[in-house]
């Protein structure tokens, strides 16, 4: 029996509740909630062989526009989008753009679903002398959800671009303690430590972009 429009609307509100609960937990310091954010984002937009995304069932996924704060990777350092870098006495960390008060005025655009989901790269890393590895939003959501703990854990993480981001923390940003105990963020120092969890911060901001896109389309009750 097909679901009624009212039921689909209720299910959308439920998924947004899940999204907001995990986002709040992430913002309160539980960064692993990014993996559950990936699961909810996938439920909302990722149709595949065995599943139809909720926004596809509602009939709006390809109709609405999607908020993007991504900027071209060739002009960025580090080469990861949707996050900023914060340095304080506790250390250096990646922070999702949505946690900055200036997010509303940050450079952005409204784009089609396929461009937002699959065409726009959000991470780039050099893999050897000539090969360049990239991740888009679809890649990051898939690895976090289906391979790295969102709803399934693979025995081995094999995609080397994702490994470089999530394990090696290869972003070109490292930090090093000074004699005074401060932390300096920079690239290229052999004794520095990589800055971790850029993939989780980027996932938090993807969830923010998606919720803002759904709100802008008028799909949520006030």
N, C-alpha and C positions, 0 to 999 in steps of 0.2 A: 504494500500500500504506500503510495507516494506521500511524502511529508507535506503538510499544509504550509502555506506562507506564514501563518502564525507560529507554527512549530519551528520553522526555519529561523524566524526572527528571534524566538526564545533561545534557540541553540546558539545563534550569533552572540546574543547578550551573555550567555553562559561562557562562551569561549573568550570574550573580552574580559569577563571577570577573572578567568584563569590567567590571561595575559597580564592584567593589572596586578594580580596577587604575586606572580613571579617577578614582575618588574619592581614592585615595592620591596620584595625580599632582596633582590639584587641591589637595589639602591641603599638598603640597610646593611650591606656588607656580605651577603650570601651570594658571592659571584657565581657559584655553581648553578644557581637558578637560571642562568643563561641557557643551560641545556633543556630545561623545561620550557623556556620561552621558545626554543627551536621547535619543540613538539607542537606547541599551540600554533605557531606561525605556519607550520606545515599543514596542520589540520585545516587552517583557514584558506590556504592558497595553493597547496601542492597536490594537483591531481596526477594520478599515475595509473599503472596497469590494474591495481587492486583497490584504488580509492578515488573518490571524487571530492575535491576540495569543497568546503562549505560555501565559499563565495561563488563557486561554479554551480552548486545546487540552487543557490538563490538567484543566479543568473546575472551577476554583476561584475565578476572578476575582470573580464576583458573590457568592461565599459568604463569603470571609474579610473581616475588618474592617481598616481602613486607619488608620494613625497620622497625626494631623494636629496640627501646632503652630500652625496659623493662628488668628489672633484677629480680631475684627470690625474692618474697615477704618475704620469711622466713629469708632473710639476710638483710632486709631493715628496717630502722627507719627514718621517719614514713613509714607505710605500704601503700604507694601510689607511683606508678611509673610515669615516664615521666615528673616529675617536680623536681625542686630544691627549696631551701629556701633562700631568701634574707632578710637580716636584715639591716636597716638603720634608720636614725632619724625619718623617716615618719612611721615606723612600721616594722612588719614582714609579708612577703607575700610569697605565692607559685608562682613560675615563671616557665613557660614551658621550657624544655631543649633547645628548638629551639631559645630561646632568649639569650642563653649563647654563647659567641664567641667560646667556646671550643666544640660546639656540633659536629663538624666534626670528632673530635678525641675521642669522647665519646664511651664507649663500646657499640657495636651494633651487630646485626645479620640480615640476610636475610632469611625469612621464608615463608611458604605457606600461602595462604589467610586464610584458616580455622584456622590455628594456630594463625595468627595475629589477626583475627577478633573475634574468639570465644573461643579458647583454653587457651590463655595467660591471666592470671588474672593481672589487673593493680591496684586493691585496695582490701584491706582486713580489716575487723573489727570484733572484738569479740562481739558477740551478746548473752550476758548471760554467764553462766558458761561453756557451752560446744559448743554452736553453733558458727560457723564462717561464716560471710557473705562475699562474694566476688563479684566484678564487673569485667567484661572484656570490651573490646572496644565496642563490639556490644551492651552490656547493657547500657553503658554510652551514646552512640550515640542515642539509642532508647529513653531513659528517657529525654534527653535534647531536642530531636526533637519532639517526639510524646506526651510527657506528661508535659513538663516544659517550653514551650514557643517557641521552634524552629519553629514549624508549627502548634502546637496544645497545648492547656492548659487544663489539667484535672482539675476537681473540687477539687480533693484531690490527693496528692502524697502518695502512699501506700507502695511502696517497701522500707522496712526498711533499707536495706543496702545503697540504694541511699539517703535516708533521713539522715542517719548517716554521710555521706560524704558531702551532699549539704546543710543541715540545721543545724545539730548538730556540723558539722566540726570536727568529731571524727577521728583524725589522730594520736593522741598522741603528737601533737605539740601545745604548748600554749605559750603565751608571757606575760610578766609582766614588768611594768615600775619600774625602780629603782628610788631612791631618786634624782639621778642626771638627771633624765629625759630620760635615755637610755632605750632601749628595749632588753630584753634577750629572746632568743628562747630556750625552754627546755620542758621536759615532767614531769608531776606529781605534779606541784604546784597548791594547791587548789584555790589560788586567781588569777590565770592567766586567760587570755582570749584565746579562740581557734583561730587558724589561718584559715581564710575563703577562699573559692573559689578555693580549690584544684581541684574540678571537672572541673571548667572552664579552668584552666591552663592545665590540662591533655587533655582536648578536643582540645585546641589549638595545642598541640604537636601531637596529632593523625592526625590532618589535615596536619601538616608538614610531618609526616611520609608518608602519602598517596601521597602527591604531589611529594615527592622525589622518591617514588616507581614508579609512573607513568613516571616521567622524566627519571629514570634509564632504564625503559623498552623502551625508544625511542618513546613514544606515543605522545610527544608534539613537535611542530615545534620550532626551535631555536628562 
